[in-house]
Amino acid sequence: MITIEDFKKLDIKIGKILSAEKIAGADKLLKIVLDIGGEQRQIVSGIALVYLDPSVIVGKQVPVLLNLEPRELRGETSFGMMLCADKGGQPILLSPIEEVPPGSIVK
């Protein structure tokens, strides 16, 4: 169990996917650039086996955890983490029910 104060430490905002491309030599990884409200952020996400054509996710809005330590994956730095649902072991993108401005706070 965590406290509400622990939860408040998470910086989760809505990002709009601007671009997505496969990372050479990595079956599961996509390099994704998001607009998170006046700033662009690159993340690396293990969703390539579900979203075989990365162009289908461009323009989608997704929740992103922003205050996660950067991590190097296959030569690309990930500056956050997209939040996904798990469906039978496969990541499925989450999205607001209606469009919101990029950078909107998730609470």
Secondary structure, 3 states (H helix, E strand, C coil): CCCHHHHHCCCEEEEEEEEEEECCCCCCCEEEEEECCCCEEEEEECCCCCCCCHHHHCCCEEEEECCCCCEEECCEEECCEECEEEECCEEEECCCCCCCCCCCECC
